Each structure stands twice: as structure tokens, then as C-alpha cells.
Amino acid sequence: MLKNGSDPRELILRAKEGDSQAFALLYDEYYTPVFRYLYGRLRDKDQANDLAQTVFLKVYEAKDRLEATATPLKYFFTVARNSLIDYWRKKKTIRLDDDEDAWQNIPDKSAGQIEIVESLEMSVYVRRALDKLNEDDQEIIILKYFNGFSAREISEQIGIREDAVRQRQSRALKLLKTILNPVKYGPEEAP
């Protein structure tokens, strides 16, 4: 069941028959995780929003290919990942993280000023550390910790064995620990 109380299989079947309301419910349900995934890779809010819209347009145009499963998120992420690859191929350059971008995503405004500044500084610090990982490991960490995917779901999404996902995730986390705390974990250069 989705957060709106609908059965995803039923919504997909209705969307395939041309029910725009059913597709709108799928959009409402899956836009945020798709956007989060794209934003984690692009680190540009406007570009992630544009690409997320493109993803849903592609899914809508190919709605006949949607399979009535209980977890259509995998299909949306596959389209998002392929759209991202296409975007990078067309752009031919990958934009480096802009620390100013973090300031556009101010956390809970009810928090005190010190907590807001600390949170934003930590966000920039973590982003810099993530940038030191290779693209595949970044994707695994983003899918796992930003989108809540299980190792099995990541395996299906990126096409490697589940045990390989766990190994790469473990190595990436160890490297992040070293980057984020070089004194405690090793001589790796801090971000």
C-alpha cells in the first residue's frame, strides 16, 4: 500500500488504461524519492527538478511498459538512472559541488541559528567527502542512505550481485570514515 492508501498494482493498471488520476497518484508517491536520488547525484536543485520531470514524462509516454508490481519504484529509478546517464553524456562535463547550494536547503527553521549553521556546515563537509568516492560507490551510498534502498534493491537497480553491493558499501563507508576523521581512522586527506 502506498502512503495515499492505494495499491500500486491497481494504480499501474489504471494508468496503463489512460487514467490520468492514477498516474497523478503515482507521481505524488514517487516524485520525492526520484528527486532525492537525482539531487544527490547532480547537487543542483533546478536541474534535479527538471530531470525528475523528464523521468515522469518518459514513464508516462511508455506507460504501456509499466508492469503491475507492488514496487514500481524500481522502474522509476531505472528511468531516472538512465536519464541521468543521458544528461551527463549530453553535457560531457559533470558540475562539481557548489557549497552555496547547501544554503538553499536550510533545515528545520524552528531550530536555533547555531543548529542551522552546524547542520549546513556538516552537509557541505559530507558532500565533499562523498565527492571523493568513485561514481559507482557514490550511487550505492546515495541509494542506501538517502533513499533507503536495501542491498537487494540496489543490486537490482545497478545490476551487480547483492554481496558485491554489501562489499562496496562497506569499503565506501570505511573510506568515508577515513576522510571524515583522518586522525582516528588514517592519513587520508580531509575534505
BELQUI-V779465 format. One record per backbone hydrogen bond with DSSP energy under -1.0 kcal/mol. CO is the residue of the C=O (numbers start at 1). NH is the residue of the N-H. If there is no record, write none. Layout:
# BELQUI-V779465
co,nh
CO,NH
CO,NH
This chain:
# BELQUI-V779465
co,nh
2,5
6,2
7,11
8,12
9,13
10,14
11,15
12,16
13,17
14,19
15,18
19,23
20,24
21,25
22,26
23,27
24,28
25,29
26,30
27,31
30,34
31,35
32,36
33,37
34,38
35,39
36,40
37,41
38,42
39,43
44,48
45,49
46,50
47,51
48,52
49,53
50,54
51,55
52,56
53,57
54,58
55,59
56,60
57,61
58,62
60,63
62,65
63,66
67,69
71,74
72,76
73,77
74,78
75,79
76,80
77,81
78,82
79,83
80,84
81,85
82,86
83,87
84,88
85,89
86,90
87,91
88,92
98,101
101,104
102,105
108,111
112,116
113,117
114,118
115,119
116,120
117,121
118,122
119,123
120,124
121,125
122,126
123,127
124,128
125,129
126,130
127,131
129,132
130,133
134,138
135,139
136,140
137,141
138,142
139,143
140,144
141,145
142,146
142,147
143,149
150,154
151,155
152,156
153,157
154,158
155,159
161,165
162,166
163,167
164,168
165,169
166,170
167,171
168,172
169,173
170,174
171,175
172,176
173,177
174,178
175,179
176,180
177,181
181,185
182,186
